[in-house]
C-alpha cells in the first residue's frame, strides 16, 4: 500500500526504479489505472470538473474520444482504454488544480491503460446515506470490480485507491476490502494508493490478520455481512478485535 503519491504517477516511478536497476522491460506486467468513473464516462471533464476522473482525462486527452463512443455504463460493464499517452502533469486537486509540464519523456513511462469503473452512488433521493453493507449493494461493487480487474484473464497490475469514496460517498474501508477480495478471486496484483487517508491506515494490519488466520474470500464476506454499520465500531477495528 502507498500512503503518499499519485496513482497516475505509478508507472513513471516504477519505470524509473527499473531503469536504475537495469531490469528488462519485457518482464514487466501491464499496469491498468482505475478511473473512479461516472456512469457517463468522463464525468464533468468538459464543463469544469476537477476530480480524479476529470484529471485523468485531461492528462491523458486521448481518453476524450470515449465520450463520443460510449453510452452510460450498465451495472455489469466497465470501459478499458489501452495505450493512451500522457501529455501533462498537474498540481493540486479540485479548486486548486493547475497544469504542470510533464518532465519525463520515456515512452514506457507515459503510455498507460485506463479502467473506467463507476462505483455505486451512496446517497439516497433525500440526500441521506444508504446502507452500503446490504449484501446486494456489496455484490454490486464486487461484480463491478470483478469485471474491471479480470480484463482478458492475463497477468497484470491494477493501480487503484479510494474508489467511489469522494463525491459518491463510499465507505473507504469497505471499498478497499471489496477491491482486495476481487483481486484475490481473480489472482490480480493490486497497487493501492490511500492518499494518506487515516481511515485506511490499518489496512495492512487487517491484511496481515487475514493471512495469519488463513481467511479466504468467503470468510471476509461473512465478516462484512455480520458487521453492523450503524454501530460506533470502526470496520477495521471490528475485524482486528474479532
Phi, psi and omega in degrees: 000139178254120180276343180224172180091166182258141175305318185294339181270000185302314183293324179296311183292321180291325178294318179297319178296316181294324178294323177295324180274354183058040178280148181288131181294332185296339183270355183283146175275153175293140177256138176233119180273131178279123172272119178284080198278159164275155177301327170267105190307139180096340179056232183260029186299331182266357180219051169093002177295144185215036177253193191303313182295315181297322178296314178304316182288339177278319182277341171242073190296343176297339177296337184298335178301329182297335179297330180279334191256337192250132177276181179301136180292135173275173184298334183249028184233146165228169175238128179249125178245118187250151173060045175265145185260138178272131184248349184207168172247183178203164174235151175076190183197147180064230184294342181263005184297134175210155181290146171218141180295141176274116187275323183286140184244000181297123182300321183292341182267343186245356175262122187229174174239141184239132173252110181272113193222110184272129175275167178289138173283126191260023174244139175278182181297332180271003178090355179277155178292141173272166178279102183288346185267005172295139187302321182294328180282323176293322178296324178301316182288322177298317180294319180297312178294327179299318178294317183290324184276335184288316183055235182260014181087359180280164177285133181199173178244129176262124178258113187219188182190224187277069186298126175069021186249011176258254182296337182277350173076022182288153175282115190295326179290316178297314182296323178298314181294319180297321178293320179291324176297316178298317179298321179295319179296318184273352184068033184261140174276135180243138167249112187256125178253113185272348184055035178058029177289118185300333184289341177250015181298331182267011182300319179298319178296320179297315180295322177298322178294319179300316181293315182299321182266006177056044177290142171255177184300321181294329176294318179293322178300318180296322178298314181296321180291332181272349182283132178264102184287354176276348178282173180274356184288128172294138184302313181294321177296321178301317180291315184292333181270347184292000000 
